[in-house]
Amino acid sequence: MIHWLLDPLSYAFIQRGLLAALMVGVVCAVIGCYVVLRSMAYLGDALAHAILPGVAVAYLMGGSLTVGALAAAVLVALGIGALSRQGTVKEDTAIGILFAAALSLGVALISTMRTYAVDLSHILFGNVLGVSAGDLALTAGLSVLVLGAVLLLYKPFLVISFDPVLAATLRMPRELLRNLLLVLLALTIVISLQAVGVGLVAAMLVTPAATAYLLSRRLPAMMAISALVGALSSVIGMYASYYANVASGAAIVLTATGFFILAYLFAPGRGVLWKKG
């Protein structure tokens, strides 16, 4: 058993990949609690796909793909907030418009590149085993930024999420806080690209948080359980990827899904089989 656990760690690239996956699992799980409670799953998926034009522009200019993805995600997040601010356009409509526009622009730009299939495939499907020391440092920095913001603004985010009337009574800057939450979500998605890719990032935002929702009654407990599920899914998924020779991102997401199914069936008071018992 000890050899089974330690053998993969003899490779430096697996050590870096495991650390990156752990950070992604925790950050996605924590911010994912707001995604689940505020019914923002569609937004998370839309933002994940909306980074494509930023990636394409960065590639064409020979710049950092991560910086391009970050710029695109933040711009789309703020655009959604601006379009839906006055209530003239509902948020889901704004998401649909900007999601389709950004995705189409990304596809149009990518279609002009002859080598995009090789060079950009890790953006679409993830490549956690290709994490460099620089990527790891950037992931760590953005993770600290996101988690620090969630910790510092815990009470304001709690109020705007569960009691908008109280937020208005207290004259809280609701739009500013809402846009900040969107930006944090965008940062989280960019953090996750290397580990799970565009196609699976929404699952890492939603699945651990949904699991924690079935096992808790209060937001702090939900965040703690979600982070634990995200971390365990990342570690178990990485080991499964190594020994089963499957894609790391997919293995991580399938592990998280397994935890959700267990909670769905057996969660005290909420599980399907618990209720039948």
N, C-alpha and C positions, 0 to 999 in steps of 0.2 A: 504493500500500500504506500509506503514512504517513497519507494522508487517511482511508483505510478504518479505520485504527486510532484516529485522533484525533477523527474527526467525532462519534462517540457521546459522547466525554468533554467535549464542549462544553456538555452539559446537566448541571446540578448534581445532579439527581435520579438520573441514571445513575452519576455519580461515587459518590454515597452508596450506591447499590444494588450497585455493583461492589465497594466496600470491605466492605459487609455480607456479600455472597456469598463473598468471599475468606475472611473470618473464619469463616463457617459451614463452608466447605469444609475448612479446616484443623482446626478444633475437632472436627467430626464425624469426620473421618478419623483423628485421633489417638485419641479415646476409642473409636472404632469398632474399633480393633485389639483391645481387650479384649472388645468385643461379639462379634467373630468368633471369637477364641480360646477364649472361655468359652461359646460357643454361646448367646448372649443376644439373638439377632436377634428372636425372638418378644417378648422383654421390651421391646426398643426400640420395636417397633410398638405394643405394648400401652400403654406410657407415653405415646406420641404421641397416641393416641386418648383416653387417660384424662384429658387436660387439659380436655376439653370442659365438665365441670361447673364448673370454676374459671373458665373464660372466661364461661360463662353467668351465674354469680353476679356476677362483676365487671361484666358488662354491665348486669344488672338494678339493681345498686347505683350505677352510674355511675362505677365505678372503672377502674383500668388493667387492660386485658385481659391484658397480659403478666404483671402481678403475680398475677392470678387463675390464669393458666396455670401459673405457677411454683409457687404454693401447692398446686394440685391435683396436679401431677406429683411434687412432693416427698412429699406425703402418701401417694400411691399407692405410690411407691417404698419408703417406710418401712413401709407396710402389708404389702407383699409380703415384705419382710425379716422382719417380726414374725411373720407367719403361717407362714413356712417355717423359722423359726429352730430349733425343736425337732425338726424332721424328721417331725412328725406329718402335716403336709401338704407334699407335694413342691412345689418352687418353681414348676414349670410349672402345677400345679393352682392355687396361690395367684395366679399371674399371670392365669389364665383367669377365676377368680372375681372379682377386683378389676377387671380390665379390663372384663368384661361389666357389672359393677355401675356403675362410673364412666361408661362409655359410655351406659348406659341412663339414668342420672341426668342426664347432659348432654343427651341427646336429649329427655328429659321437660321439662327447663327451657327448652331452646331452642324447643320446640314451643309454649310459652306466649307467645312473642314474635312480633309481627306483622311486624317488620322485620328479622328475623334473617338472611334470605337475602342482603340487601345488606350489612349491617353486619358479619357474621361470616364472609363468604365468604373473606376473605383469610386467616383462621385455617385454613380447610380446604385452601385451594389455594395459599397464599403470595402475597405482593405485594411483592417485593423492590424494585420501582421506587417504592413508596410509603414507603420508609424515610425518616424525618425525622432531623434532627441529634440529637434526644434519643434516638431508637431506636438510632442508630449508636453513641452514647456508651454506652448500656446494653449493647448487644451486645459492644462492646469490653471493658467492665468484666467482664462474665460470662465472656468468652473468656479474658481474663487469669487470672481466678479458676480456671477449669477447667484450663487448661494449666499454671498454677503448681502446682495440687494434684497433677496427674499427674507433674510433674517432681519435686516434693518427696517424693512417696510412690511413686516408681517401683519401688524395691526391695521394699517391702511388698506392693504390688499384684502384682509379679512372682511373689513367693513364694506368695501365696494363690491365684494363678491356675494355677500349674504344679506346686506341691509342697505340698499341704495338710498332709501328714505333717510336713514340716519346719516349717511354720508353727505346728503344734501343739507340736512339740518346743521351738521358740523362744518358746513362750507368747505369740505375737503375738495382738493383739485382732482375731481373724478376723471376728467378727460386726460389729464397729465398722467395720473396713476394707471389708467387703462392703456395709454400709449406705451408707458414704461413696461407694463406687463407684456405687451405685444413685442417690444424690443427684446426683453429677456427671453421670451419664447423663441424669437429669431436667433439669438445668440446660442441658445440650447441646441437648436436644430443644426447650426453650423458646427458646434462642438461634436455632434453625433455623426457627421457625415463620414469621417474616416472609419468609424467603427461599424456602422450598419448601413450607411448609404441612404440616398433619398427615398428609395422604395420602402424601407423598413423603419425609418425614424419615427413615424407616427405611432407605430406599435410600441416602441420603447417609451413614448410619452404617455400612452393611454393604458397599456396592459398592467404594469406594476401598480399604477395609481388605482385602477379599477379593482385590482386584487385587494389593495389596502382598504378601499372603500367598503368592501364586504366584511372586513375584519376589524373595523374601528368605528367609533362614533364621533370622535373629535378630530379637528384638523391636525394638531401637533402629532397625535398618534398615527393618523393616516400618513403624514409625511414620513415619519420614522419607519413605519412598516413598509411603505412604498420604496424608500431608499434601501432597506434591507433586501426586499425582493429584487430590486434592480441590481444591487451588488451581487447577490447570489446568482442571479440569472447570467450576469456577465462572466463570473468565474466558472460556473458549471458549463456555460455555453462555450467558453474558450477551450476548456479541457475536452468537451465533446467534439469540438471542431478539430482539435489536434489528433485525437485517437480515432475518430470516425472519418477523418479526411473530408470534411464538408465545409461549406462557407461559414466563416465565423459569425457574421451578422445574422444569418439565418438561424444558426444554432442558438445564439443568445435570445432571439425573439421567440423561438419555439420553446425554449426553457421557461421564459417568462409566461408564455401561454399555458404551459403545464401547471405553473403555480396558480394561475387564474382559474383553471378548471378545478383544481383541488379546492380552492376557496369557494368557488361557485357551488360545488357539491356539499362541502362540509363546514362552511363558515358558521359559527355559533349564531343562531337566531336568524340568519339570512340564507344559509345554504339550502339547496333544494332537498337534499337527503335529510338534513337536520330538521327541516319543517315537517317532512313526512314522518320522521321518527317521533 
